[in-house]
Structures are given as structure tokens and as C-alpha cells.
Amino acid sequence: MKGNKLSDDKEFGTDIGLRLPNGEEVWPPSDYKGFPLKTAEDRGKLAAALVQTEKDLSLKPGDFVSQHVWVQREWEIVAEFAVDDSIIAPQVQEETDGGE
């Protein structure tokens, strides 16, 4: 999960996950069969393991690997804050309101 800060209260980013043959999707920070998905290097190791599994099972090249699909999702976090004036001491309230 990689994020970029837009301001003090907003972040956005992109996750890359794996869609399995049964349609289930695995997203960071979870892993698949002990392989993390967080970085490109992590995903490369998983891809190599899938290719090796295909070879070990004597499957036609691409048949097993093609059933595993990389998927992408965009995310955004927006934080909203509300101030309850009733919890602010009167003198602080006057200072924040400009003495009104």
C-alpha cells in the first residue's frame, strides 16, 4: 500500500493485489501462501513461484499462471473533524472567536 499526502487530512494511493482462480482477491498487507504482496519485488518473487509450480506440475506453460491475475484498486482517506464548542473552556472560546 503506497500513499501520497494531499494535505493534513487527505491521503490517496494504489494497492496491487492478486485475483486467485476461485475469484478471491488478496490485498496487501495480507500475503498469499507466505508471499507478501506489498512491493514489486515481493510480487516478482510470487510470480516466479507460480511459474515454478507450473513447471513442477508439468502443466502446459501459461495454463496455471494465467489463472492468477494482478488487480489494482485506488483508495482515498479523508479525515473530517468537528469541534464541539461545549467542551471548550469559556476563556479559550472567547480567544478563538476573536473576543466576540
LUMZA-137585 format. One line per field, with one value per residue: residue number from 1; residue in three letters; z, y, x of N, C-alpha, C, CB in turn. Coordinates in nm, 3 decimals. Atoms other than C-alpha are relative to their C-alpha. Glycine has a CB too. Layout:
! LUMZA-137585
pos = (NUM, ...) .
code = (ALA, ...) .
n.c3 = (Z, ...) .
n.c2 = (Y, ...) .
n.c1 = (X, ...) .
ca.c3 = (Z, ...) .
ca.c2 = (Y, ...) .
ca.c1 = (X, ...) .
c.c3 = (Z, ...) .
c.c2 = (Y, ...) .
c.c1 = (X, ...) .
cb.c3 = (Z, ...) .
cb.c2 = (Y, ...) .
cb.c1 = (X, ...) .
END
This chain:
! LUMZA-137585
pos = (1, 2, 3, 4, 5, 6, 7, 8, 9, 10, 11, 12, 13, 14, 15, 16, 17, 18, 19, 20, 21, 22, 23, 24, 25, 26, 27, 28, 29, 30, 31, 32, 33, 34, 35, 36, 37, 38, 39, 40, 41, 42, 43, 44, 45, 46, 47, 48, 49, 50, 51, 52, 53, 54, 55, 56, 57, 58, 59, 60, 61, 62, 63, 64, 65, 66, 67, 68, 69, 70, 71, 72, 73, 74, 75, 76, 77, 78, 79, 80, 81, 82, 83, 84, 85, 86, 87, 88, 89, 90, 91, 92, 93, 94, 95, 96, 97, 98, 99, 100) .
code = (MET, LYS, GLY, ASN, LYS, LEU, SER, ASP, ASP, LYS, GLU, PHE, GLY, THR, ASP, ILE, GLY, LEU, ARG, LEU, PRO, ASN, GLY, GLU, GLU, VAL, TRP, PRO, PRO, SER, ASP, TYR, LYS, GLY, PHE, PRO, LEU, LYS, THR, ALA, GLU, ASP, ARG, GLY, LYS, LEU, ALA, ALA, ALA, LEU, VAL, GLN, THR, GLU, LYS, ASP, LEU, SER, LEU, LYS, PRO, GLY, ASP, PHE, VAL, SER, GLN, HIS, VAL, TRP, VAL, GLN, ARG, GLU, TRP, GLU, ILE, VAL, ALA, GLU, PHE, ALA, VAL, ASP, ASP, SER, ILE, ILE, ALA, PRO, GLN, VAL, GLN, GLU, GLU, THR, ASP, GLY, GLY, GLU) .
n.c3 = (0.000, 0.010, -0.010, 0.024, -0.083, 0.070, -0.100, -0.134, -0.028, 0.115, 0.063, 0.105, 0.044, 0.082, -0.046, 0.102, -0.063, 0.085, 0.013, 0.006, 0.093, -0.052, -0.001, -0.122, 0.019, -0.114, 0.004, -0.108, -0.049, -0.003, 0.094, 0.064, -0.015, -0.061, 0.083, -0.015, 0.126, -0.021, 0.095, 0.131, -0.023, -0.062, 0.102, 0.094, -0.060, 0.011, 0.141, 0.028, -0.067, 0.079, 0.120, -0.043, -0.033, 0.129, 0.053, -0.088, 0.024, 0.143, 0.069, 0.122, -0.037, 0.001, -0.045, -0.144, -0.030, 0.054, -0.087, -0.106, 0.068, -0.083, 0.001, -0.058, -0.055, -0.046, -0.128, -0.048, -0.138, -0.032, -0.141, -0.028, -0.142, -0.047, -0.134, -0.086, -0.077, -0.140, -0.077, -0.007, -0.113, 0.048, 0.034, 0.125, 0.101, 0.030, 0.075, 0.134, 0.072, 0.016, -0.108, 0.024) .
n.c2 = (-0.116, -0.120, -0.115, -0.134, -0.096, -0.118, -0.106, 0.059, 0.084, 0.081, 0.083, 0.088, 0.095, 0.115, 0.132, 0.104, 0.128, 0.119, 0.071, 0.143, 0.071, 0.010, -0.134, -0.072, -0.097, -0.018, -0.136, -0.034, 0.061, 0.146, 0.067, 0.118, 0.116, -0.045, -0.104, -0.131, -0.066, -0.144, -0.068, 0.064, 0.111, 0.107, 0.059, 0.072, 0.129, 0.081, 0.038, 0.105, 0.121, 0.054, 0.061, 0.122, 0.098, 0.047, 0.092, 0.118, 0.080, 0.036, -0.060, -0.076, -0.136, -0.105, 0.044, -0.025, -0.139, -0.091, 0.003, -0.095, -0.130, -0.118, -0.098, -0.129, -0.080, -0.134, -0.032, -0.137, -0.019, -0.139, -0.016, -0.117, -0.030, -0.093, -0.049, -0.021, -0.122, 0.015, 0.056, -0.100, -0.094, -0.131, -0.095, 0.045, -0.028, -0.143, -0.025, 0.056, -0.077, -0.138, -0.081, -0.036) .
n.c1 = (0.085, -0.081, 0.087, -0.052, 0.070, 0.051, 0.001, -0.004, 0.115, 0.042, -0.102, 0.050, -0.101, 0.035, -0.042, -0.002, 0.032, 0.002, 0.127, -0.027, 0.087, 0.137, 0.058, -0.039, -0.107, -0.089, -0.054, -0.091, -0.123, 0.007, -0.090, 0.057, -0.088, -0.125, -0.063, 0.063, 0.038, -0.016, -0.089, -0.018, -0.093, 0.079, 0.088, -0.087, -0.033, 0.121, 0.016, -0.099, 0.046, 0.112, -0.060, -0.069, 0.105, 0.051, -0.102, -0.006, 0.120, -0.003, 0.115, -0.030, -0.042, 0.101, 0.133, 0.016, -0.034, 0.102, 0.118, -0.030, 0.001, -0.029, 0.109, -0.037, 0.109, -0.035, 0.062, -0.013, 0.042, 0.028, 0.033, 0.081, 0.002, 0.102, -0.032, 0.116, -0.029, 0.036, -0.111, -0.107, 0.015, 0.047, -0.106, -0.059, 0.102, -0.007, -0.124, 0.012, 0.103, -0.044, 0.053, 0.141) .
ca.c3 = (0.000, -0.111, -0.016, -0.108, 0.122, -0.033, 0.281, 0.656, 0.627, 0.296, 0.152, -0.163, -0.313, -0.510, -0.396, -0.620, -0.528, -0.673, -0.804, -0.749, -0.977, -0.747, -0.782, -0.433, -0.418, -0.185, -0.098, 0.099, 0.385, 0.354, 0.183, -0.041, 0.053, 0.258, -0.018, 0.069, -0.199, -0.075, -0.317, -0.681, -0.560, -0.339, -0.629, -0.855, -0.612, -0.607, -0.987, -1.007, -0.757, -0.967, -1.278, -1.087, -0.955, -1.310, -1.420, -1.118, -1.201, -1.569, -1.680, -2.019, -1.992, -1.902, -1.803, -1.427, -1.418, -1.631, -1.371, -1.130, -1.226, -1.084, -0.989, -0.885, -0.662, -0.583, -0.232, -0.063, 0.303, 0.404, 0.768, 0.883, 1.220, 1.412, 1.719, 1.997, 2.140, 2.464, 2.561, 2.522, 2.830, 2.801, 2.802, 2.520, 2.327, 2.351, 2.224, 1.928, 1.839, 1.844, 2.170, 2.036) .
ca.c2 = (0.000, 0.320, 0.654, 1.015, 1.301, 1.568, 1.776, 1.725, 1.546, 1.356, 1.068, 0.859, 0.563, 0.240, -0.121, -0.411, -0.747, -1.093, -1.247, -1.622, -1.886, -1.909, -1.532, -1.444, -1.136, -1.095, -0.742, -0.603, -0.619, -0.980, -1.234, -1.534, -1.868, -1.685, -1.437, -1.071, -0.850, -0.509, -0.429, -0.501, -0.718, -0.918, -0.971, -1.074, -1.349, -1.472, -1.467, -1.674, -1.922, -1.957, -2.028, -2.283, -2.454, -2.478, -2.644, -2.878, -2.996, -3.045, -2.818, -2.651, -2.318, -2.037, -2.255, -2.229, -1.886, -1.725, -1.824, -1.577, -1.214, -0.896, -0.646, -0.283, -0.066, 0.304, 0.430, 0.762, 0.854, 1.179, 1.282, 1.519, 1.689, 1.857, 2.072, 2.061, 2.417, 2.293, 2.122, 2.437, 2.650, 2.991, 3.190, 2.976, 3.011, 3.391, 3.386, 3.162, 3.371, 3.689, 3.807, 3.819) .
ca.c1 = (0.000, 0.160, 0.007, 0.057, -0.033, -0.256, -0.294, -0.306, -0.637, -0.635, -0.432, -0.467, -0.290, -0.297, -0.284, -0.187, -0.334, -0.382, -0.705, -0.698, -0.852, -1.158, -1.220, -1.095, -0.873, -0.574, -0.459, -0.166, -0.088, -0.208, 0.012, -0.055, 0.099, 0.362, 0.448, 0.384, 0.226, 0.340, 0.626, 0.706, 0.995, 0.758, 0.517, 0.806, 0.902, 0.542, 0.523, 0.844, 0.699, 0.382, 0.591, 0.799, 0.484, 0.353, 0.680, 0.687, 0.334, 0.427, 0.146, 0.132, 0.321, 0.083, -0.214, -0.162, -0.001, -0.274, -0.535, -0.371, -0.433, -0.280, -0.551, -0.534, -0.751, -0.741, -0.807, -0.855, -0.878, -1.039, -1.043, -1.313, -1.308, -1.588, -1.534, -1.790, -1.788, -1.940, -1.614, -1.401, -1.343, -1.519, -1.193, -1.049, -1.375, -1.350, -0.991, -1.077, -1.382, -1.177, -1.332, -1.687) .
c.c3 = (0.000, 0.000, -0.027, 0.082, -0.085, 0.091, 0.135, 0.023, -0.117, -0.056, -0.109, -0.041, -0.083, 0.066, -0.120, 0.072, -0.104, 0.001, -0.025, -0.096, 0.047, 0.008, 0.124, -0.032, 0.131, -0.016, 0.112, 0.114, 0.011, -0.095, -0.060, 0.009, 0.056, -0.079, 0.022, -0.138, -0.001, -0.107, -0.133, 0.013, 0.061, -0.104, -0.104, 0.052, -0.007, -0.143, -0.038, 0.063, -0.076, -0.125, 0.037, 0.035, -0.127, -0.061, 0.080, -0.023, -0.145, -0.075, -0.124, 0.042, -0.015, 0.053, 0.147, 0.032, -0.045, 0.083, 0.120, -0.065, 0.099, -0.016, 0.076, 0.056, 0.050, 0.134, 0.039, 0.143, 0.022, 0.146, 0.018, 0.152, 0.032, 0.143, 0.074, 0.092, 0.148, 0.084, 0.011, 0.115, -0.053, -0.040, -0.131, -0.114, -0.041, -0.083, -0.143, -0.084, -0.023, 0.105, -0.019, 0.110) .
c.c2 = (0.122, 0.119, 0.129, 0.096, 0.119, 0.121, -0.068, -0.100, -0.089, -0.077, -0.083, -0.094, -0.112, -0.126, -0.094, -0.132, -0.111, -0.061, -0.147, -0.070, -0.011, 0.136, 0.081, 0.095, 0.015, 0.135, 0.020, 0.063, -0.152, -0.058, -0.120, -0.112, 0.039, 0.105, 0.133, 0.062, 0.149, 0.070, -0.075, -0.119, -0.120, -0.072, -0.077, -0.138, -0.095, -0.047, -0.111, -0.132, -0.063, -0.070, -0.132, -0.110, -0.061, -0.103, -0.130, -0.093, -0.046, 0.048, 0.074, 0.143, 0.103, -0.043, 0.033, 0.148, 0.095, 0.001, 0.094, 0.137, 0.112, 0.099, 0.125, 0.069, 0.132, 0.022, 0.144, 0.005, 0.149, 0.006, 0.129, 0.018, 0.098, 0.040, 0.025, 0.118, -0.017, -0.058, 0.095, 0.094, 0.137, 0.095, -0.039, 0.029, 0.146, 0.033, -0.052, 0.072, 0.145, 0.094, 0.039, -0.047) .
c.c1 = (0.090, -0.095, 0.072, -0.084, -0.043, 0.002, 0.004, -0.112, -0.044, 0.119, -0.065, 0.112, -0.057, 0.053, 0.000, -0.018, -0.002, -0.139, 0.032, -0.097, -0.146, -0.071, 0.032, 0.114, 0.079, 0.068, 0.101, -0.081, -0.005, 0.104, -0.072, 0.103, 0.137, 0.075, -0.071, -0.027, 0.032, 0.084, 0.008, 0.095, -0.072, -0.086, 0.080, 0.037, -0.120, -0.022, 0.097, -0.042, -0.116, 0.051, 0.068, -0.101, -0.057, 0.095, 0.003, -0.119, -0.011, -0.123, 0.047, 0.037, -0.112, -0.136, -0.025, 0.021, -0.110, -0.128, 0.017, 0.020, 0.032, -0.115, 0.045, -0.123, 0.056, -0.069, 0.028, -0.053, -0.017, -0.040, -0.078, -0.007, -0.112, 0.037, -0.131, 0.034, -0.029, 0.114, 0.118, -0.029, -0.041, 0.111, 0.068, -0.096, 0.005, 0.123, -0.012, -0.104, 0.041, -0.060, -0.143, -0.090) .
cb.c3 = (0.121, -0.127, 0.134, -0.152, 0.118, -0.052, -0.015, 0.103, 0.041, -0.109, 0.105, -0.122, 0.117, -0.144, 0.113, -0.085, 0.073, 0.046, -0.115, 0.140, -0.022, 0.137, -0.014, 0.113, -0.046, 0.010, 0.012, -0.048, 0.132, -0.037, 0.071, -0.148, -0.134, 0.019, -0.151, 0.084, -0.027, 0.133, 0.060, -0.103, 0.091, 0.111, -0.068, -0.026, 0.146, 0.049, -0.092, 0.052, 0.143, -0.039, -0.067, 0.121, 0.083, -0.098, 0.001, 0.145, 0.039, -0.015, 0.094, -0.100, -0.085, -0.139, -0.022, 0.081, -0.067, -0.143, 0.049, 0.083, -0.067, -0.040, 0.063, -0.104, 0.115, -0.105, 0.109, -0.093, 0.102, -0.094, 0.088, -0.062, 0.045, -0.006, -0.006, 0.084, -0.054, 0.012, -0.062, -0.134, 0.083, 0.105, 0.112, 0.006, 0.052, 0.129, 0.070, 0.008, 0.076, -0.137, 0.016, -0.131) .
cb.c2 = (0.000, -0.001, 0.005, 0.037, 0.046, -0.026, 0.095, 0.108, 0.085, 0.090, -0.091, 0.081, -0.057, 0.015, -0.054, 0.002, 0.007, -0.104, 0.059, -0.063, -0.139, -0.064, -0.010, -0.099, 0.137, -0.117, 0.104, 0.096, 0.057, -0.049, -0.043, 0.029, -0.072, -0.116, -0.039, 0.095, -0.020, 0.024, 0.016, 0.101, 0.045, 0.058, 0.109, 0.080, 0.018, 0.079, 0.123, 0.042, 0.031, 0.112, 0.097, 0.029, 0.067, 0.119, 0.065, 0.044, 0.079, -0.152, 0.096, -0.002, 0.043, 0.050, -0.151, -0.087, 0.039, -0.039, -0.143, -0.043, 0.026, 0.066, -0.061, 0.089, -0.076, 0.110, -0.095, 0.101, -0.062, 0.060, 0.000, -0.012, 0.057, -0.063, 0.129, -0.130, 0.116, -0.088, -0.130, 0.078, 0.011, 0.064, 0.007, -0.150, -0.037, 0.082, -0.066, -0.146, -0.005, 0.050, 0.122, -0.057) .
cb.c1 = (-0.097, 0.090, -0.064, -0.002, 0.089, -0.142, -0.126, -0.009, -0.114, -0.063, 0.070, -0.053, 0.072, 0.056, -0.094, 0.132, -0.133, 0.105, -0.090, -0.011, 0.055, 0.001, -0.147, 0.040, -0.056, 0.106, -0.113, 0.113, 0.034, -0.142, 0.132, -0.041, 0.017, 0.089, -0.002, 0.089, -0.148, 0.061, 0.141, 0.055, 0.117, -0.090, -0.083, 0.126, 0.044, -0.123, 0.021, 0.139, -0.042, -0.099, 0.103, 0.091, -0.113, -0.020, 0.139, 0.004, -0.123, 0.013, -0.077, -0.122, 0.120, -0.017, -0.014, 0.099, 0.133, -0.033, -0.026, 0.128, -0.138, 0.138, -0.130, 0.071, -0.075, -0.042, 0.050, -0.076, 0.104, -0.112, 0.129, -0.143, 0.135, -0.144, 0.087, -0.036, -0.080, -0.123, 0.045, 0.014, 0.131, -0.083, 0.103, 0.034, -0.141, 0.000, 0.120, -0.034, -0.131, -0.036, 0.081, -0.047) .
END
